[in-house]
Amino acid sequence: MLIEHFYSITHQQVIAENAWSVTLKLNPKHALYKGHFPEHPIVPGVCMLQFIKECVEKYREQSLQYAKIVSCKFLSALNPVDAPTLVLELLLKQSEDGKLQLLVEGKTGGEAEEGIAFIKLKAQLIEQ
């Protein structure tokens, strides 16, 4: 984990072959928020990309790196106090050139809740 104690994985569920969901719990008291931003903490976009990559690494049991971000839409700001629980739905496909094609949609709230979408990501990952 790049940033210790920033989040924890509370639940993982395989949906289909190479498709799964991950529930994360953010730590709203993490020191990172003292600088981003003290009165109104916001999860930095780069941290979202990092925890997504770490979820894929855990699923694949291998170290990976982004080769290309095809598209990334940050759909809403994430306040870790207001929305500490996140659900990621991930789909991973291996391409002929060996790259992993990743599609991710993230929303706030738990599995049973209707949440607010905060990210849509399409990326390529390679083994590190």
N, C-alpha and C positions, 0 to 999 in steps of 0.2 A: 504494500500500500504506500503510495507516494506521500500522502499526508496522513500521518497517524491520528487516529481518533476523530477524523472528519466525518465519517459515516460508518454504519455497520449494516451488514446484510441480514435481514430478519426472516426472509422467506425466498425460496426459489422453487419454481414449478416448470417442468417440461410440458410444453403445450403440444408439440409435434416434433418430428425429426428436425433438428437444428433450429427450433423455435422454443423460446422459454421466456418466462417473466421473472423479474427479480424485484423484491420489495426492499427498499433501503430506508434507513432511519438516519437523518442528518443530526449532527450534534450542534445545536444552536449556540452552545457556549464555547465553541472552538475559538482559539485565539485569532484565527484568520479573519474573523468578522470584526475584530477591533480596528482593522484597517480597511475593511470592505463591507460595510460602512458602519461606524460605531452606533449611530442612532437608528439606522435602517439597514440591517444586515441583508446582503444579497449574495447568493451563491455565484461565484465567478464562472463564466462560461467555460473557461479552460478547465476548471475543476469538474464540471459536468462531463466534459469529454474524457477526462482522466478516470472518473469512476465508472463510466460506461466501458472504457477499455479494460479496466480491472475486472469488471463483471464477466466480460468475454474471456479474459485470461483464466479466471477461475473455472468457467465452464469448460474451456478447452484444455486446461491444465498445461499451459505453455505461455511463455513470454511473447508478447506481440507489440507491434508499434503501428501507428497510422502510416500508411503509404500515401493515402490521398483522402481528403475530405471532399466528396463529390458535391454534397449540399448539406448545410446545417442551418436550421431555422430555430432560433431561440424565440419561442412563442409567448412567453411571459417570464417576468422576473420571479426568482424563487427566494422567498423570505423563509429562512430556516426556523423562525419562531412560529410563523403563521402556518407553514406547511412542512413539518419535519419528516413526513412520510411520503416517499416517492415510489412509483411503480414504473419499471422499464419493461417494455415488450421488445424482445430482440429476435431477429431472424438472421441467420448466418448461412451463406452458401459459398462453397469452394469453386473458384473459377478455374478454367483450363490452365491459366498461367500460374496457378498456385496461390493467388491472392484470395483472401477471404472477403467476400462482399457482405457488408453489415448494414442492416436496416434497423433503426431504433425509433420507437415512439415512447416518450415519457410523459407521465401525468402525476399530479399531486394526489394524495390520499391513499388509502389502503385498497386491497383487492376488491372489497365489496362496495367501495364508495365511488361515486361519480366525481372524478377529479378534473382539474384544469390542465390541459396540455401545456407542457413547458418546453419540449424539444422534439424536433424531427431531424434525424440524422441518417445520411447515406454516406458510407465510407468504405474504404478498402484498408484491410490490415494485412501485415506480413509478419512472419516469424522474426523475432529479434535475435 
